[in-house]
Amino acid sequence: MSRRRLHSEDAILDATRDLLVRGGPDAATTGAISALSGAPTGSIYHRYGSRTRLFAEVWLRTVIRFQTGLLAAATAATTGSGLERVLAAADWTVEFAVRHPDDARLLLQADRARLLTEADLPPATRQALTDLNVPVAELIRDLATGLFGTAEPRHAELVSIAVVDVPYAVVRRHLHRGTSPEPHRDLIAATVRALVESPAVRA
């Protein structure tokens, strides 16, 4: 029988996230993670091997949480029009920030390209980071096809701006200020609608 883990992986990842959000990598020392999570430092090193891998794993978990909700939001709206699916996907960025503000703040801080330069990442973690954006890229193409009948580059770019850039800009500003983006959901939806329904775009 395997030895029961006394300290859950989520507790360690939550502690790492909280320290990264509060003070960046310098604050997320192994000792600080151990003190906040209750997991011995030896247990942390045994599971992750290095802080680099630990940082990568907490970021992977956060991105997957976001993407799971994003795909679910777009899927739940499949009975509606292409526009309704785009609006639902755009709204999820706000919803995620409202439900999980610390996870959302971590998404603003982490740098996938920088993580991929680290030499001590295990191959499986490196591959997970490399493939991380594939589901969103596929969703963007699917939404573009549903909205315009094609996923040609200009349409995919427009959907990317509507679903990613517009809500992200508003959420980013409010998270930096420590305020909620919740009151601006209708404005974001109106902006996305105006963008994708613009006569210049439809021409």
ChimeraX attribute file (.defattr): number of C-alpha atoms within 10 A of each C-alpha:
attribute: neighborCount
match mode: 1-to-1
recipient: residues
	/A:1	3
	/A:2	4
	/A:3	5
	/A:4	7
	/A:5	9
	/A:6	10
	/A:7	14
	/A:8	13
	/A:9	15
	/A:10	12
	/A:11	16
	/A:12	22
	/A:13	20
	/A:14	18
	/A:15	22
	/A:16	29
	/A:17	24
	/A:18	20
	/A:19	20
	/A:20	23
	/A:21	21
	/A:22	14
	/A:23	10
	/A:24	16
	/A:25	16
	/A:26	8
	/A:27	16
	/A:28	21
	/A:29	16
	/A:30	19
	/A:31	14
	/A:32	15
	/A:33	25
	/A:34	20
	/A:35	14
	/A:36	16
	/A:37	20
	/A:38	15
	/A:39	21
	/A:40	16
	/A:41	15
	/A:42	11
	/A:43	15
	/A:44	21
	/A:45	14
	/A:46	10
	/A:47	11
	/A:48	16
	/A:49	15
	/A:50	14
	/A:51	18
	/A:52	17
	/A:53	20
	/A:54	21
	/A:55	19
	/A:56	22
	/A:57	18
	/A:58	23
	/A:59	24
	/A:60	18
	/A:61	14
	/A:62	20
	/A:63	18
	/A:64	15
	/A:65	14
	/A:66	21
	/A:67	20
	/A:68	13
	/A:69	16
	/A:70	24
	/A:71	16
	/A:72	15
	/A:73	19
	/A:74	23
	/A:75	15
	/A:76	13
	/A:77	17
	/A:78	14
	/A:79	9
	/A:80	11
	/A:81	12
	/A:82	20
	/A:83	19
	/A:84	18
	/A:85	22
	/A:86	27
	/A:87	22
	/A:88	22
	/A:89	28
	/A:90	28
	/A:91	23
	/A:92	23
	/A:93	24
	/A:94	25
	/A:95	19
	/A:96	19
	/A:97	22
	/A:98	17
	/A:99	10
	/A:100	14
	/A:101	18
	/A:102	20
	/A:103	22
	/A:104	22
	/A:105	21
	/A:106	21
	/A:107	18
	/A:108	15
	/A:109	12
	/A:110	18
	/A:111	12
	/A:112	16
	/A:113	10
	/A:114	8
	/A:115	18
	/A:116	17
	/A:117	10
	/A:118	12
	/A:119	9
	/A:120	14
	/A:121	20
	/A:122	13
	/A:123	9
	/A:124	9
	/A:125	15
	/A:126	20
	/A:127	12
	/A:128	13
	/A:129	19
	/A:130	13
	/A:131	10
	/A:132	16
	/A:133	13
	/A:134	10
	/A:135	14
	/A:136	16
	/A:137	13
	/A:138	13
	/A:139	21
	/A:140	25
	/A:141	20
	/A:142	18
	/A:143	26
	/A:144	26
	/A:145	17
	/A:146	17
	/A:147	21
	/A:148	17
	/A:149	12
	/A:150	15
	/A:151	19
	/A:152	12
	/A:153	11
	/A:154	12
	/A:155	22
	/A:156	23
	/A:157	15
	/A:158	18
	/A:159	27
	/A:160	21
	/A:161	18
	/A:162	25
	/A:163	26
	/A:164	18
	/A:165	14
	/A:166	18
	/A:167	25
	/A:168	19
	/A:169	10
	/A:170	18
	/A:171	28
	/A:172	18
	/A:173	13
	/A:174	15
	/A:175	18
	/A:176	11
	/A:177	9
	/A:178	11
	/A:179	12
	/A:180	17
	/A:181	20
	/A:182	14
	/A:183	9
	/A:184	14
	/A:185	19
	/A:186	11
	/A:187	12
	/A:188	22
	/A:189	21
	/A:190	12
	/A:191	16
	/A:192	24
	/A:193	16
	/A:194	12
	/A:195	17
	/A:196	21
	/A:197	13
	/A:198	11
	/A:199	9
	/A:200	8
	/A:201	12
	/A:202	9
	/A:203	5
